[in-house]
Structure formats: structure tokens, C-alpha cells
Amino acid sequence: MKEFQSIYKENFEEQINSLIKRPSPIFYEMEEYGKQNKIPFLSIASAQCLNYIIKSENPNSILELGTGIGYSTIWMLEAKKNLVLTTIDRNEKEIIHAKKILTVNYPDAKLQFLNQDILEYLRKAENLFEFDFIFIDHDKVDYPEAFEICKKKCKPKTILVFDNMIWHGRIFLENTNKPSDLAIKKIWSELQNYEYEFFSSGDGLVKIRL
Ligand SMILES: C[S@@+](CC[C@H](N)C(=O)[O-])C[C@H]1O[C@@H](n2cnc3c(N)ncnc32)[C@H](O)[C@@H]1O
């Protein structure tokens, strides 16, 4: 029998990325900005996948936890005209930078940029039921509390999408006490109560419906 050959070869991600069609040159510019400044952003394959999920789920209002350079945001805005989107990040420099690019490129979207701590926002929020879709991409140690709050405060059928659910392979480590590893493992154990969809693009996306 032929030996099993893994698809995961060196430079494979770069090759895959070269197959992904960016909607406009600004996408390449944002990727370059992230790489040059060593700021993490959603993997290109996952970003396209997120774009596809938005197109198929057709939400009207989105909450994003973790704006970063706004790369995931731009792929979401590209998926649907006139989106109402709130995005939160504690990093003032990046959120100002993202706001500049996105408001110029998507003048029809209703965008709100909040420069604050995500857990503080979620703990106080009284309007989470207004969102149809939440994209979760902030500190992994904060995922479990963010998930708990969403379960309590969001309306039924709200879609949650979590990034980094492979956590660079660390979810498979058995003996780890690293708080971020434990946090992602906790989310995985909670997911067993849902019909989840796992997308193995990039560092792994998971989609659930509350
Ligand atoms: C992985 S980056 C987000 C990347 C972004 N989604 C993109 O694709 O460009 C995570 C971001 O979450 C922000 N962040 C992490 N924990 C946070 C918290 N508790 N409150 C506010 N921002 C947080 C960081 O400042 C960082 O910009």
C-alpha cells in the first residue's frame, strides 16, 4: 500500500496564499503592513473562509473582538454591502490605523471602532443581543470568559466564529499548563455541547450557532 503523504510541506502556506484572490490591492498592502510591523493578523486562507461564512450566513450586524490591523475586518466588510460592524481593540495605534483605511474604503458600512478592553466591554454590554455574528480573535486566555458572556447575553442563533482553534498545534499537547493552551482546550470541551463546524484553514476557525 502507498505510504500516507501529508499535505503539510515546507512553504505550503505561502503557496496556498498565492492561490487566494484578493479583492483589491489594499488587501496586499495590509498584509505587507502586518508583516513589516510584526503584527499578527488572520491567516489569508482563514480570512477568505470568514468572508465566505459571512456571505453564506448574511448577518446584518457584526461584533469583532480584536481589530488588530483590521485585516479580518476588511474581509468581512468585503463580503456584504452596508454591514453594521463594531470592532474592539485596546491597541490605540492599530485601531486608529485600521479605522483610517476601512472608513475610506467602505464608506457605506456603518462602522464603530472601540478602543477599550474587550472583557470590560463585554461585562458591561447591554446590547449584545443586537449582533447577529461575533468574530472572536483576541487574547486566547480571555476566550472562555468572552464565550460565557456571549452565551448569556446574545440572542439565540447568534453565530460565533473563533480563530486560532488549532493554536499552532498546541491543542494536541497533553501536558501543558500554559494558560492560553488551557483556554483553547476549555473552548474545545465546551464545543462538544454544540453542533460546531471546524475549518482547518490557517490556525483553525470554528463556527457555532448559539
Ligand atoms: C490576533 S490580533 C487580531 C487580528 C485581527 N483580527 C486581524 O485579522 O487583523 C489580536 C488583537 O486583539 C487585541 N486584544 C487582545 N486581547 C484584548 C483585550 N482583552 N481587550 C482588547 N483588545 C485585545 C490585541 O491588541 C490585538 O490587536
The ligand as a MOL file (V3000), in Angstrom:
LIG
                    3D

  0  0  0     0  0            999 V3000
M  V30 BEGIN CTAB
M  V30 COUNTS 27 29 0 0 0
M  V30 BEGIN ATOM
M  V30 1 C -4.5790 38.4280 16.6260 0
M  V30 2 S -4.7730 40.1170 16.8190 0 CHG=1
M  V30 3 C -6.2290 40.4410 15.8710 0
M  V30 4 C -6.0080 40.3360 14.4110 0
M  V30 5 C -7.1530 40.8810 13.5810 0
M  V30 6 N -8.3740 40.1480 13.7930 0
M  V30 7 C -6.7450 40.8680 12.1130 0
M  V30 8 O -7.0030 39.8920 11.4150 0
M  V30 9 O -6.1320 41.8500 11.6820 0 CHG=-1
M  V30 10 C -5.3980 40.2500 18.4470 0
M  V30 11 C -5.7600 41.6820 18.8160 0
M  V30 12 O -6.5590 41.6180 19.9890 0
M  V30 13 C -6.2110 42.6880 20.8440 0
M  V30 14 N -6.5760 42.2400 22.2000 0
M  V30 15 C -6.2170 41.0820 22.8010 0
M  V30 16 N -6.8160 40.9600 23.9980 0
M  V30 17 C -7.5590 42.0860 24.1530 0
M  V30 18 C -8.4030 42.5560 25.1810 0
M  V30 19 N -8.6050 41.8620 26.3140 0
M  V30 20 N -9.0170 43.7400 25.0120 0
M  V30 21 C -8.8190 44.4700 23.8880 0
M  V30 22 N -8.0390 44.0820 22.8700 0
M  V30 23 C -7.4190 42.8980 22.9990 0
M  V30 24 C -4.7230 42.9100 20.6320 0
M  V30 25 O -4.3930 44.2510 20.9250 0
M  V30 26 C -4.5560 42.5550 19.1520 0
M  V30 27 O -4.5920 43.7100 18.3420 0
M  V30 END ATOM
M  V30 BEGIN BOND
M  V30 1 1 1 2
M  V30 2 1 2 3
M  V30 3 1 2 10
M  V30 4 1 3 4
M  V30 5 1 4 5
M  V30 6 1 5 6
M  V30 7 1 5 7
M  V30 8 2 7 8
M  V30 9 1 7 9
M  V30 10 1 10 11
M  V30 11 1 11 12
M  V30 12 1 11 26
M  V30 13 1 12 13
M  V30 14 1 13 14
M  V30 15 1 13 24
M  V30 16 1 14 15
M  V30 17 1 14 23
M  V30 18 2 15 16
M  V30 19 1 16 17
M  V30 20 1 17 18
M  V30 21 2 17 23
M  V30 22 1 18 19
M  V30 23 2 18 20
M  V30 24 1 20 21
M  V30 25 2 21 22
M  V30 26 1 22 23
M  V30 27 1 24 25
M  V30 28 1 24 26
M  V30 29 1 26 27
M  V30 END BOND
M  V30 END CTAB
M  END
